[in-house]
Amino acid sequence: MLKAILKTELRITHFVLLMSLLNFLFFHFPFYAYVFNHIDYKSLSSMVLIVSLVVLMLVTNAFVFYLLFFLSRIVGKSLLVLFFVLSAVAVYFVNTYGVIIDESMIGNVLNTNYQEASSFFSVKLILYIVVLGIIPAIYLIKVKIINVSLKKFFLTSSLTLLFIVVLVFANASNWLWIDKNSKQLGGLAMPWSYVVNISRFYIHEQQKNKKEILLPNATIGDNEKSVVVLVIGESARSQNFSLYGYKKNTNPLLAQTQNLFHFNATSCATYTTAGVKCILEHTNSDDLYEILPNYLYRNDVDVVWRTTNWGEPPVHIQEYQNQEILGKDCKGEGCQYDEVLLTGLKERILASKKNKILIVLHTSTSHGPTYSKKYPPQFETFKPVCNSVELANCSKEELINAYDNTIVYTDYILHRVIEDLKQLKAYKSAMLFVSDHGESLGEKNLYMHGVPISFAPKEQYEIPFIVWYSDNSSKQLKPNKMLSQNYVFHSVLNFLNIQSPVYDEKMSIFK
């Protein structure tokens, strides 16, 4: 049998069945692990469902491959080689980080830059690609496929389609369970998880407004000098901040800061692009409304955007500064980390010719998997730390310690911002820190973020919302119990006294 499989010449039906079997064996353990974990597999109906899903996976994939190779062996081979390599990468991330390859995850991948992508490199990833992708691809390229007549093609296709339809209707009693778990199942079925969701992503991108929806004009309510520094955190979850009751002292500086307050808050999503969009918009919407920095800049506010990150909506302001630009004037070891965002911050505010200023600092401090590389060595407060990109290989203590050190460093950066603002006596000033989303650190065998918000664990959406304001600002805070990221837009308008038809008093943290 092995000799038959390794033959360099195969009938098309035998070939597609072999490819379907390899695809099933190599890439679908997570799919069936999910099924086993979410049904009572000891019952008869559940056993029927499992067997049906196995048969359906094998037959459906073989049928699609059959259509491809009958129409064009060159196209079929090219696509299947690509599928094996991409599925090897996809299943590595599913197995290593517990991700689901849905549309939002595809968006994360397509919005990832080289720096972030390279942080996931590991020997294990290479092994996955070589063993599950390249080796089967070499065999696939070498094998000669014997085609069938048009008559036999139609007969085989018709019988296969009939079999699939009968099998689907035979499981009618399980349709409700399949529908309920369709997003997870679809996100684990290779290669269709990424094929379908890449298509969906680009279709939805095309459907989005090509130009953002402009908001009604705003007016500046007074001539008092005031400045807001909005710090957008990355992957910071509130439960690891000692301000929120965490047992380890991850906020030694902020804990001693007067006029500093923290609120319970949740993110709109579990990935950067949607989280940052929600922070900057006046309402949580699928539409692209004019975001806060663009809106204020258009209405004569001095706006500066500084970033070591990516994934924000289009920013239409004059002063957009990334790490490379800021690094030219930065000195010291901290320039390799998020401290670069603080370069000349106080001087920049004092040099402004306008009375109203918004500074946005978009950090990347707590983004995994390389947590231990996100802070300078002197901030390694908790030891030992995880230095591997394969987070499951680290002990829980090592992983948590590395992540907690990023929170200690965040504490330091926010403290630096506040100390700079305190020196601006002529300004009423405020600092808002809000994270784009949270982070999983091994709970329920999940790592990092990106699980769809509809069933994401709380670690991925419970975020810090921290506020400081100067003594001379004469502001008071409302006793809010739970905030959303959209509170940022309205709170900034309130503090700067920007009068706008879209301002919602209920959505401001300030009285």
N, C-alpha and C positions, 0 to 999 in steps of 0.2 A: 504493500500500500504506500509506504514511504517513497519507494522508487517511482510509483505512478504519480505521486504528488510532485516529486522533484523533476519529472520529465520536462523537457524544454518545449513540449508540444502538448496542448490540452484543448479538448472541445470547449466551446464557449460556456456551455452549461456547467461543466465540471469546474472550469476556471472561476466563474462568478460565485459558485457555491463555496469554493476554497477561499476566495477573497472575503466573502461574507463571514465564513467561520473564523478566519484570522482576525477580522475586524471585531467580531464578537468576543473572542478570547483575549485579545490585547487591550481593548478599550472600554469594556462594559462591566467590569467588576464594580465600580462605583454606582452604576445604574441599578444593578441587582442588589447591591448592599443596601441602597436606599429602599428598594421594594421590600426586602426582608425586614428592615427596621420599622416599617410603617404598616405592616399587615400582620394578622395572626396566621403565620405560615403553617400552623398545624391543622388548620381547618381545611376541609375538602375544597370549598370554593376558592380559598386562597391558593391552594396548590394548583388548581385549574388555571387561575390567573397567572401564576408564575410560569407554568409550562407554556401557556398561550403567549406570554410576552417573549419568552425565549424563541419559540417557533416563529412568531411574528417578526421579531428582530432579524432572524436569519433569512427568512423568506423575503421580506420587504427589501432588505439591503441587496440581496442577490438579484431581485427583480430590477431594481434601479440600475445596478451594475450591468445587468443583462441588456437593458435598453441602451445604456451608454456605449457598450462595446459593440453591439450590433450596428449602431449608427456610425460609429467611428472608433476604430481601435487606437488610433493615435491620440484622439481627444480623451478616450476612456483611460488609457494608460497614464496620460499626463495628469488627469484629475485624480486618479487613484493614488499615484505617487505623492501628489500634494496632500491628499487626504491622510495618508499614513503618517507623513511627517508632522502635519498640523495636529492630528489626533494624538500623536505621541507627546507633543508639547502640551496640549490641552489636558490630557489625562495626568500628566506630571503635576500640573497646578491643581487639578481636582484632588489628587491623592495627597499632595503635600500641604495644601492650604485650605482644602475643603470648600473651594469655590464652586459656584454654579455658572455654567457658560450661557448666561441669558443675554438679553439685549443690552442691559446696563453694563455687564461685564465686558461685552464687546466694545462698548463705548469707552470704558477704562483702558482697554488694550490699545485702541486706535488713537487715544489721546495721551498715551505714554511716550515720554521722550527717551533718548538713549541713556541718559544718566539713571533714570528709574529702572528701565529695562535691564541694564547691565548689573544692577544690584541683585537680580534674581539668578545670576549665573552660578551654576554648581556642577560638579562632576556627575551627580545623579541625573541632572537634566540632560547632559550629553549622552549618558548611557540610555536613557529613555529614547532619545532621538535616534541613536545608532541602532539599538536592538529592536525597537518597535516601529521605527520609521524607515531608516536607510536600508537595513538588510532586506526587509520585505520588498522595498522599492527596487532593489537590484534584481531580485528574482522576477518581479513583475515586469521589468523592462526586458529581461532576457527571454521570457517564455513566449512561445509562438501560439497564437490562439486560432483554432480552427472554427470558422463561422458556420452557420446553418442556413438553410434555405429560407426564403421569405415565408413560405407556407408553414414551415416548422416554427419559425419565430412567432407568427401570429397565434398558432395553436398553443405553444408554451406560454406566451404572454397572457392569453385568454384564460387558460386553466389556472395560472398563478394568481391572476386578479380575482377570479372566482373564489379560489381558496382563501385569499386574504379577506375578502368580503364576508364569507361564511364564518371565518374565525373571529372577525370583529363582532358580528352579530351574535355569535355563540357566547360572547362575553358581555352581553348587554347588561347583565346584573352588576358588572364591575365598572360600567361607564362613569357612574357618579364618583367612584374613588379615583379613577384615572383623570377625570376632569379636575377634581380637587387638587391633585398633585401634578397637573400637567406642566406647570412651569419648571418644577424640579426635574421631572422625568425628561422633558424636552431639553433641559440644560445639561443632561448627562448622556444623551444619546449621540454617539459619534458616527459620522462626522456632521450630522444634521444640526446639532446644537449650534455650532459656529456658522455653518452654511446658511441656515435659515435666519439666524439672528444678525449676521452681517448684512444680509439683504434687508431685514427689518430696520436696522439702524440707519442705513443710507436712505431708505424710503422715507423714514420719519424725519431725517435731516433735510431732505428735499421739501417735505411738507411744512417744515418750520418757516416762520417768517424770515425772508431773506434780509429784511431790514427790521431792526427792533421797533416796537411800538412806542412812539414818543409819548411822554406824559405831559399833562397840562403845564404851562409855564409856572414858575414859582417866583416869589419875591423874597428879598432879604429883609427881615423885620426890624433890624436895628444896626447900629454902627459899632457895637461892642466887639472887641477882639476876642475871638473864641476859636478853639481848635479841637478836633476830635481825631485821635489815632485809633483806627480800627485794625486790630490784629486778628487775622484769620488763621486759626490753628489748623493743623493737619493731623488727623487720626488721633486726636486727644479725647479720651473718654473720661467722664467726670469721676467715675468711681476710683480712679487712681490719683486724684487730687486730695491732699490732706484737708484742703478747705471744705471738701464735701464729706469729711469724716473718715478718710482712708487712714489706716493705722500707721503707715510709714510716713515720715515727715517729708513729703515731696514739695511742700510750699513753704520753706523756712523764711523766705523774704516777704512774700505776699501776706503771710499770716501776721506780720508785724506792721503792715501798712494801714494807716488810717484812711478813712473814706473809701474803703474797698469793700465791695459787696459781691456775692455770688448768688446766682439763681439756678434752679433746676430747669433744664431745657432739653429739647429733643431736636434732632436734625430732620430735614425733609426727606433725605435719602442717605444711602450708605456709601456713596462714592463722590469723588471730589467735584466733578463738573456740575452735578445737580445740587450738591451741598453749597458750593460757593454761589451758584446762581440764586439759590433761595435766600442766602444771607444778603445779597445785594439787591433783591427785588422787593417791591412793596407788597406783593402777594404771591402765594404759592400757586404757580400756574404753569401749564405746558407751553404757553406762549412766551415769546421773548420780549418782555417789556424793557424799557429804558432802565438800566441798572443805576444804582446810587452814584457811583463816581461820574458816570456820563451825565446824569441828570444835574448834579450839582455843578459840574464844570460848565455845562451849557447855560446855567443860571448864575454865572459870575462868581462861583466859589473857587478858591485855589485848591486844586486836587493833585495829589501825588500818589502814584502806585509803585510800590517796591515789592519785588518778589524773588524768592528762590524756588518757586513752585510753578505750576502750570494748571490748565484746566478751567480758567476763569472764562466767562462770556467775553465777547469783544469789548475792549476798553478803548473808548474814544476820548482820550485826553492828551495833553501835550507832553506831560512828564511821566513816562512809563519807564521804570528802571529795573533791569534784571541784575542777577548776581555779577555778571561780567562788567556791566557799567559801574555798579557800586564798588566793585573790587579795585578799581583804578585809584580810588581815594581812600581805601581802607588799609589800615596797618595792623599787624599782629596776627596771632594764631586764630582768633575768632573770625577772621575774614573768610575762612574756609567753611564756616558754619552760618547759622541764621543770624548771628551778630552783625553780619555784613549789612543787614537791613537798617541797622541803627547808625550807620556811617553819616556823620554830620547832620543828624536829625534835628537837633535843637537849632543849629545854625540855619538850616533850611527854613524852619518855621519863622525865625527872626528876620530872615531876608525877604519874606513874603510882602508883597505890596497890597495885599487884600486883607480884610478884617476877618473873613470866614475861611477856615482851612480844614480840609479833610486829608489825612494821610492814611493810606491803606498799606499794611505790611502783611503780605501773604507768605506764611512760613511753610516749612516742610519738616519740622522738628521731629515729629513722632511717626513718620512714615516708615513702615517696615519694608522688607524683612530685616534690613541691616540697622536695627535700632542702635547698636553700640557704636555705629559710625556717624551718628547724628549729633554728637555733642563732643566738646573738647575733653581731653583726658582728665582734667581736674574736676569734671562734673560726674565722674564715675563714683558716685556716692555709695551705691549698693553693689555688692560683689558676692559671688562670681557672676559674670554676665554671659549671655548667649552671643557667640560670634559667628554662628552658622546661618546661612540663608534658608536652610531646611529646618524650620522652627520646631518641628516635631522631634528632631534629634536632640534638642536641648532639654534640660530638666525644666520643670515649671518654675523653679526658683531662679534659674539663670535667665529665662525669658522675661519673667516679670521684672527682675532687677534691671535688665537692659532697657526695658520700656520705661520703668520708673525714673531712670536717669534722664530720659528725654523730657520727662515732666519737670524734674529738678532744673533742667536747662531752660525750659519754657518759663518757669518761675523767675529765673534770673533775667531773661530777656524782658519780660513784662515789668519787672522791678526797674530795669534800666530805662524803659520807656517812661515810667511814672516819675523817676528821679529827674529825667530831662524836662518833663512837663512842669514839675514843681518849681523849676528855676525860671519859668516864663511868667513872671509876676504880672505882666501887663495883659496876659491872656486868661480867659476862663477856659479851662482845659478838661478833657475827659479821655479815658482810655477804655475801649471795649474789646474784650477778647472772646471770640466765639469760634468753636471748632467746626470744620466742614462735616465731620461725622465722627463716630467712635472707632473702636478696634476690638477684634476678638483675639484673645491670647491663649488659645487652646481650650476654652470652654466649649463643651460639646464637640470637641475635635475640630473646631473651626479656628482659622487664623486670619489675621488682617481684617479686610472689610469687603463690601461689594455684594453681600447677600441681599436679594430683593427685600425692600422695606416691609412688604406685606407679611413676611415670615422671618425677618431678621431677628437675631437675639438682641436684647437690650444693650449689650456691650457695644453694639455697632451704631446705636442711635441716641444713647443718653450722653449728652455733651456738656462741657463747661460753658457757662455764660458769666463772665467776670467783668465787673464795672468799677472803675475808679474815677472820681472827679475832684477838682480842686476846691479849696475852701471858699474861694471867691465866686464860685459859680452859682451860688444860691439855689441849687437844685435839690429836690427831694425825690426819693424813689418810691414807687408804688409797691405795696406788699403783694407782688405777683407770686403765684404758686408754681406755675409751669409756663415756660416761654417757648416760642418757636423761633426759628432763625429769622423770620420776617420782622421780628421786633427791632432788628438792627436798623433797618431803613427809617422807620418812623421815629426811633429814639435819636438818631443822628439829626434828623430834621428838627426835632424838638430842641435839642441842645444848642444847635447853631441858630435857632430861631428863623428857620426857613419856612415861609408860609406857602402852602401848596394845597390845591384841591384834593390831592390823593392822600394827604396826611390823615392818619387815623389815630385819634387820641387814645383809644383803647389799646393800640398796638405799641405805645411808647412806654418805656420803663420809668420815665420821668413824669412827675406830676406837672 
